[in-house]
Amino acid sequence: MRNLIALLYIVILTGCDFSGNNYKDVTSSKNDIDFYDLVNVPFKDGATSGTIAIPRFLEKRKPINKDNIFQYSYFDNKTGYLISIEKLMSRNTQKLSDKEYIDVIREGFKKEMNGDLSEIERMLHPTMQNVKVIQFEGNLIIHDKYFFKRVSYYQDKHLAGTSLADVFCTNFQFVTIHNKTKYSINVNYYGDDKSASELVGFFNTIGGSVYFN
């Protein structure tokens, strides 16, 4: 809970920037990647390939389904990290470029949801229990591609019956379109023993490192 309160405080200070066309480049610098001791790891999905910088201590896992193209994790007792990349192809992703898609999402949040984060909460998968969306940014650029980012805090119903059943997950999700497919990069931490400021810098650096060839 300490983690949630601290993250909420940061969001209050930074706000949810979805106005106008003021895109901001959040591509991770080499200095930041080196600071967090991250290493570039490749991913591939058919004709799509790229890299993302992740912690060295994470271990490669077998994807749980065909839409999961990348999964690395490390767990110790009731804490752990999980980084995954999910794909989704639909009519919308096939019709729109990355910028067009992000613009539609941003404008929908601004106009149809009135910038209300609780409206996003109601749309999320029911396996995300006690979910709290604490930030949305729909104006990001990473390596010349347009992204939106959502930060949420929840308990994962998939983990019922395990030691992580009641542990909260802090999730940073970065989403874009590439080759007519939506790609969602999820950077997760399970546990409440990390400070919000540490997670924000660390997770933004991981998300900001993703590169599509």
TIFI-148797 format. One record per residue (C-alpha): residue number from 1; chain; x, y, z. Coordinates in Angstrom, 3 decimals. Example, Ala and Ser with C-alpha at 12.3 -4.5 7.8 and 13.67 -1.06 7.14 Angstrom:
BEGIN
<r num="1" chaine="A" east="12.300" north="-4.500" up="7.800"/>
<r num="2" chaine="A" east="13.670" north="-1.060" up="7.140"/>
***
This chain:
BEGIN
<r num="1" chaine="A" east="0.000" north="0.000" up="0.000"/>
<r num="2" chaine="A" east="2.950" north="2.323" up="0.665"/>
<r num="3" chaine="A" east="3.940" north="1.814" up="-2.961"/>
<r num="4" chaine="A" east="0.475" north="2.840" up="-4.196"/>
<r num="5" chaine="A" east="0.342" north="5.981" up="-2.072"/>
<r num="6" chaine="A" east="3.767" north="7.090" up="-3.252"/>
<r num="7" chaine="A" east="2.896" north="6.434" up="-6.896"/>
<r num="8" chaine="A" east="-0.340" north="8.389" up="-6.518"/>
<r num="9" chaine="A" east="1.675" north="11.290" up="-5.143"/>
<r num="10" chaine="A" east="3.942" north="11.242" up="-8.190"/>
<r num="11" chaine="A" east="0.948" north="11.168" up="-10.540"/>
<r num="12" chaine="A" east="-0.615" north="14.141" up="-8.780"/>
<r num="13" chaine="A" east="2.591" north="16.066" up="-9.393"/>
<r num="14" chaine="A" east="3.011" north="15.026" up="-13.054"/>
<r num="15" chaine="A" east="-0.632" north="14.790" up="-14.062"/>
<r num="16" chaine="A" east="-2.120" north="12.815" up="-16.946"/>
<r num="17" chaine="A" east="-0.805" north="14.500" up="-20.055"/>
<r num="18" chaine="A" east="-3.246" north="13.847" up="-22.896"/>
<r num="19" chaine="A" east="-3.859" north="17.302" up="-24.283"/>
<r num="20" chaine="A" east="-2.984" north="18.667" up="-27.701"/>
<r num="21" chaine="A" east="-0.291" north="17.141" up="-29.862"/>
<r num="22" chaine="A" east="2.580" north="17.667" up="-27.442"/>
<r num="23" chaine="A" east="4.381" north="14.385" up="-27.885"/>
<r num="24" chaine="A" east="7.419" north="13.731" up="-25.749"/>
<r num="25" chaine="A" east="10.360" north="11.502" up="-26.546"/>
<r num="26" chaine="A" east="11.015" north="9.160" up="-23.614"/>
<r num="27" chaine="A" east="13.568" north="6.927" up="-25.350"/>
<r num="28" chaine="A" east="15.938" north="5.615" up="-22.692"/>
<r num="29" chaine="A" east="19.464" north="6.948" up="-22.802"/>
<r num="30" chaine="A" east="22.515" north="4.687" up="-22.714"/>
<r num="31" chaine="A" east="23.446" north="6.269" up="-19.392"/>
<r num="32" chaine="A" east="20.108" north="5.244" up="-17.858"/>
<r num="33" chaine="A" east="20.349" north="1.720" up="-19.284"/>
<r num="34" chaine="A" east="23.871" north="1.391" up="-17.880"/>
<r num="35" chaine="A" east="22.798" north="2.873" up="-14.532"/>
<r num="36" chaine="A" east="20.193" north="0.144" up="-14.039"/>
<r num="37" chaine="A" east="22.589" north="-2.507" up="-15.427"/>
<r num="38" chaine="A" east="20.164" north="-3.557" up="-18.165"/>
<r num="39" chaine="A" east="21.037" north="-5.771" up="-21.115"/>
<r num="40" chaine="A" east="19.437" north="-5.738" up="-24.575"/>
<r num="41" chaine="A" east="17.477" north="-8.922" up="-25.317"/>
<r num="42" chaine="A" east="15.921" north="-9.687" up="-28.735"/>
<r num="43" chaine="A" east="12.297" north="-10.565" up="-29.405"/>
<r num="44" chaine="A" east="10.702" north="-11.885" up="-32.590"/>
<r num="45" chaine="A" east="7.174" north="-12.358" up="-33.895"/>
<r num="46" chaine="A" east="7.122" north="-13.529" up="-37.493"/>
<r num="47" chaine="A" east="8.365" north="-10.639" up="-39.613"/>
<r num="48" chaine="A" east="8.541" north="-8.387" up="-36.557"/>
<r num="49" chaine="A" east="11.685" north="-8.255" up="-34.459"/>
<r num="50" chaine="A" east="13.306" north="-5.909" up="-31.995"/>
<r num="51" chaine="A" east="15.078" north="-5.565" up="-28.664"/>
<r num="52" chaine="A" east="14.294" north="-4.456" up="-25.133"/>
<r num="53" chaine="A" east="16.698" north="-3.765" up="-22.271"/>
<r num="54" chaine="A" east="15.897" north="-5.827" up="-19.173"/>
<r num="55" chaine="A" east="17.616" north="-6.678" up="-15.859"/>
<r num="56" chaine="A" east="20.382" north="-9.258" up="-16.159"/>
<r num="57" chaine="A" east="18.990" north="-11.393" up="-13.357"/>
<r num="58" chaine="A" east="15.729" north="-12.200" up="-15.160"/>
<r num="59" chaine="A" east="15.304" north="-15.693" up="-16.605"/>
<r num="60" chaine="A" east="13.659" north="-16.586" up="-19.897"/>
<r num="61" chaine="A" east="10.298" north="-18.360" up="-19.552"/>
<r num="62" chaine="A" east="8.181" north="-20.263" up="-22.015"/>
<r num="63" chaine="A" east="5.301" north="-18.036" up="-23.216"/>
<r num="64" chaine="A" east="1.970" north="-19.099" up="-21.739"/>
<r num="65" chaine="A" east="0.040" north="-18.632" up="-25.014"/>
<r num="66" chaine="A" east="0.578" north="-17.840" up="-28.693"/>
<r num="67" chaine="A" east="-0.063" north="-14.133" up="-28.156"/>
<r num="68" chaine="A" east="2.754" north="-13.891" up="-25.616"/>
<r num="69" chaine="A" east="5.944" north="-13.505" up="-27.634"/>
<r num="70" chaine="A" east="8.388" north="-12.626" up="-24.840"/>
<r num="71" chaine="A" east="8.522" north="-13.450" up="-21.146"/>
<r num="72" chaine="A" east="11.317" north="-13.058" up="-18.609"/>
<r num="73" chaine="A" east="10.882" north="-13.214" up="-14.849"/>
<r num="74" chaine="A" east="12.457" north="-13.711" up="-11.446"/>
<r num="75" chaine="A" east="10.579" north="-14.492" up="-8.229"/>
<r num="76" chaine="A" east="11.798" north="-14.909" up="-4.666"/>
<r num="77" chaine="A" east="9.208" north="-15.753" up="-2.008"/>
<r num="78" chaine="A" east="6.516" north="-13.037" up="-2.254"/>
<r num="79" chaine="A" east="8.357" north="-10.607" up="-4.530"/>
<r num="80" chaine="A" east="9.425" north="-10.684" up="-8.137"/>
<r num="81" chaine="A" east="9.674" north="-9.150" up="-11.582"/>
<r num="82" chaine="A" east="7.907" north="-10.149" up="-14.782"/>
<r num="83" chaine="A" east="8.449" north="-8.564" up="-18.192"/>
<r num="84" chaine="A" east="6.362" north="-9.699" up="-21.143"/>
<r num="85" chaine="A" east="5.338" north="-8.633" up="-24.630"/>
<r num="86" chaine="A" east="1.836" north="-9.461" up="-25.856"/>
<r num="87" chaine="A" east="0.484" north="-9.103" up="-29.393"/>
<r num="88" chaine="A" east="-2.994" north="-8.539" up="-30.786"/>
<r num="89" chaine="A" east="-4.137" north="-8.160" up="-34.394"/>
<r num="90" chaine="A" east="-7.587" north="-6.739" up="-35.091"/>
<r num="91" chaine="A" east="-9.431" north="-4.644" up="-37.676"/>
<r num="92" chaine="A" east="-8.383" north="-1.484" up="-35.848"/>
<r num="93" chaine="A" east="-4.705" north="-2.379" up="-35.745"/>
<r num="94" chaine="A" east="-4.696" north="-3.237" up="-39.451"/>
<r num="95" chaine="A" east="-6.250" north="0.070" up="-40.472"/>
<r num="96" chaine="A" east="-4.167" north="2.473" up="-38.380"/>
<r num="97" chaine="A" east="-0.544" north="3.523" up="-38.120"/>
<r num="98" chaine="A" east="1.100" north="3.717" up="-34.698"/>
<r num="99" chaine="A" east="0.495" north="7.493" up="-34.513"/>
<r num="100" chaine="A" east="-3.121" north="7.220" up="-35.684"/>
<r num="101" chaine="A" east="-3.841" north="4.481" up="-33.155"/>
<r num="102" chaine="A" east="-2.288" north="6.382" up="-30.247"/>
<r num="103" chaine="A" east="-4.127" north="9.562" up="-31.249"/>
<r num="104" chaine="A" east="-7.442" north="7.671" up="-31.249"/>
<r num="105" chaine="A" east="-6.744" north="6.196" up="-27.809"/>
<r num="106" chaine="A" east="-5.688" north="9.566" up="-26.383"/>
<r num="107" chaine="A" east="-8.697" north="11.405" up="-27.767"/>
<r num="108" chaine="A" east="-11.036" north="8.667" up="-26.553"/>
<r num="109" chaine="A" east="-9.651" north="9.000" up="-23.033"/>
<r num="110" chaine="A" east="-9.930" north="12.762" up="-23.167"/>
<r num="111" chaine="A" east="-13.402" north="13.112" up="-24.710"/>
<r num="112" chaine="A" east="-15.341" north="9.889" up="-24.136"/>
<r num="113" chaine="A" east="-13.906" north="9.160" up="-20.686"/>
<r num="114" chaine="A" east="-13.449" north="12.814" up="-19.699"/>
<r num="115" chaine="A" east="-9.920" north="12.015" up="-18.568"/>
<r num="116" chaine="A" east="-11.283" north="9.821" up="-15.789"/>
<r num="117" chaine="A" east="-8.859" north="7.035" up="-14.845"/>
<r num="118" chaine="A" east="-11.645" north="5.073" up="-13.171"/>
<r num="119" chaine="A" east="-13.231" north="4.632" up="-16.621"/>
<r num="120" chaine="A" east="-10.111" north="2.730" up="-17.703"/>
<r num="121" chaine="A" east="-10.366" north="0.557" up="-14.587"/>
<r num="122" chaine="A" east="-13.828" north="-0.578" up="-15.597"/>
<r num="123" chaine="A" east="-12.535" north="-1.772" up="-18.974"/>
<r num="124" chaine="A" east="-9.689" north="-3.920" up="-17.658"/>
<r num="125" chaine="A" east="-9.760" north="-7.701" up="-17.463"/>
<r num="126" chaine="A" east="-11.616" north="-9.117" up="-14.425"/>
<r num="127" chaine="A" east="-8.510" north="-11.093" up="-13.419"/>
<r num="128" chaine="A" east="-7.123" north="-7.726" up="-12.286"/>
<r num="129" chaine="A" east="-8.708" north="-7.471" up="-8.834"/>
<r num="130" chaine="A" east="-8.790" north="-4.355" up="-6.638"/>
<r num="131" chaine="A" east="-7.314" north="-2.525" up="-9.588"/>
<r num="132" chaine="A" east="-6.322" north="1.126" up="-9.430"/>
<r num="133" chaine="A" east="-5.150" north="2.925" up="-12.567"/>
<r num="134" chaine="A" east="-2.917" north="5.727" up="-11.427"/>
<r num="135" chaine="A" east="-1.513" north="7.179" up="-14.647"/>
<r num="136" chaine="A" east="-2.215" north="7.396" up="-18.358"/>
<r num="137" chaine="A" east="-0.017" north="9.116" up="-20.945"/>
<r num="138" chaine="A" east="-1.045" north="9.055" up="-24.593"/>
<r num="139" chaine="A" east="1.689" north="11.178" up="-26.121"/>
<r num="140" chaine="A" east="4.926" north="9.230" up="-25.899"/>
<r num="141" chaine="A" east="7.601" north="8.534" up="-28.521"/>
<r num="142" chaine="A" east="10.131" north="5.717" up="-28.107"/>
<r num="143" chaine="A" east="12.709" north="5.183" up="-30.847"/>
<r num="144" chaine="A" east="10.558" north="7.172" up="-33.301"/>
<r num="145" chaine="A" east="7.396" north="5.147" up="-32.577"/>
<r num="146" chaine="A" east="4.267" north="6.435" up="-30.864"/>
<r num="147" chaine="A" east="3.154" north="4.821" up="-27.590"/>
<r num="148" chaine="A" east="0.705" north="5.212" up="-24.775"/>
<r num="149" chaine="A" east="1.561" north="4.210" up="-21.216"/>
<r num="150" chaine="A" east="-0.737" north="3.025" up="-18.447"/>
<r num="151" chaine="A" east="0.341" north="2.515" up="-14.853"/>
<r num="152" chaine="A" east="-1.854" north="0.370" up="-12.629"/>
<r num="153" chaine="A" east="-1.804" north="-1.409" up="-9.310"/>
<r num="154" chaine="A" east="-3.768" north="-4.628" up="-8.721"/>
<r num="155" chaine="A" east="-3.935" north="-8.173" up="-7.388"/>
<r num="156" chaine="A" east="-3.601" north="-10.866" up="-10.046"/>
<r num="157" chaine="A" east="-6.394" north="-13.459" up="-9.902"/>
<r num="158" chaine="A" east="-4.256" north="-15.798" up="-12.016"/>
<r num="159" chaine="A" east="-2.054" north="-16.247" up="-8.952"/>
<r num="160" chaine="A" east="-4.793" north="-17.570" up="-6.662"/>
<r num="161" chaine="A" east="-3.498" north="-20.474" up="-4.599"/>
<r num="162" chaine="A" east="0.134" north="-19.369" up="-4.839"/>
<r num="163" chaine="A" east="2.351" north="-17.415" up="-2.456"/>
<r num="164" chaine="A" east="1.656" north="-14.323" up="-4.580"/>
<r num="165" chaine="A" east="-2.138" north="-14.581" up="-4.341"/>
<r num="166" chaine="A" east="-2.610" north="-11.484" up="-2.175"/>
<r num="167" chaine="A" east="0.474" north="-9.584" up="-3.310"/>
<r num="168" chaine="A" east="-0.102" north="-6.400" up="-5.282"/>
<r num="169" chaine="A" east="1.393" north="-6.008" up="-8.732"/>
<r num="170" chaine="A" east="2.626" north="-2.662" up="-10.024"/>
<r num="171" chaine="A" east="2.255" north="-2.702" up="-13.807"/>
<r num="172" chaine="A" east="3.715" north="-0.277" up="-16.346"/>
<r num="173" chaine="A" east="2.259" north="-1.015" up="-19.779"/>
<r num="174" chaine="A" east="3.633" north="0.538" up="-22.990"/>
<r num="175" chaine="A" east="1.524" north="0.032" up="-26.150"/>
<r num="176" chaine="A" east="2.157" north="0.706" up="-29.842"/>
<r num="177" chaine="A" east="1.295" north="-0.551" up="-33.338"/>
<r num="178" chaine="A" east="3.863" north="-2.246" up="-35.594"/>
<r num="179" chaine="A" east="3.250" north="-4.196" up="-38.808"/>
<r num="180" chaine="A" east="-0.538" north="-3.850" up="-38.309"/>
<r num="181" chaine="A" east="-0.318" north="-5.518" up="-34.876"/>
<r num="182" chaine="A" east="-0.722" north="-4.055" up="-31.392"/>
<r num="183" chaine="A" east="2.190" north="-4.810" up="-29.067"/>
<r num="184" chaine="A" east="1.855" north="-4.357" up="-25.300"/>
<r num="185" chaine="A" east="5.046" north="-4.291" up="-23.252"/>
<r num="186" chaine="A" east="4.290" north="-5.128" up="-19.609"/>
<r num="187" chaine="A" east="6.801" north="-4.367" up="-16.871"/>
<r num="188" chaine="A" east="5.583" north="-5.799" up="-13.559"/>
<r num="189" chaine="A" east="6.770" north="-5.876" up="-9.972"/>
<r num="190" chaine="A" east="5.079" north="-8.092" up="-7.395"/>
<r num="191" chaine="A" east="5.556" north="-6.919" up="-3.812"/>
<r num="192" chaine="A" east="5.421" north="-3.814" up="-1.666"/>
<r num="193" chaine="A" east="9.035" north="-3.502" up="-0.581"/>
<r num="194" chaine="A" east="10.223" north="-1.195" up="-3.377"/>
<r num="195" chaine="A" east="9.896" north="2.561" up="-3.261"/>
<r num="196" chaine="A" east="7.779" north="4.198" up="-5.940"/>
<r num="197" chaine="A" east="10.601" north="6.449" up="-7.083"/>
<r num="198" chaine="A" east="12.832" north="3.436" up="-7.674"/>
<r num="199" chaine="A" east="10.187" north="1.616" up="-9.681"/>
<r num="200" chaine="A" east="9.246" north="4.660" up="-11.760"/>
<r num="201" chaine="A" east="12.782" north="5.350" up="-12.962"/>
<r num="202" chaine="A" east="13.621" north="1.675" up="-13.378"/>
<r num="203" chaine="A" east="10.436" north="0.721" up="-15.217"/>
<r num="204" chaine="A" east="10.371" north="3.788" up="-17.444"/>
<r num="205" chaine="A" east="13.920" north="3.004" up="-18.518"/>
<r num="206" chaine="A" east="12.938" north="-0.568" up="-19.440"/>
<r num="207" chaine="A" east="9.846" north="0.585" up="-21.345"/>
<r num="208" chaine="A" east="11.739" north="3.408" up="-23.003"/>
<r num="209" chaine="A" east="14.343" north="0.994" up="-24.364"/>
<r num="210" chaine="A" east="12.022" north="-1.021" up="-26.620"/>
<r num="211" chaine="A" east="13.072" north="-0.919" up="-30.249"/>
<r num="212" chaine="A" east="11.315" north="-2.379" up="-33.288"/>
<r num="213" chaine="A" east="13.492" north="-3.172" up="-36.312"/>
***
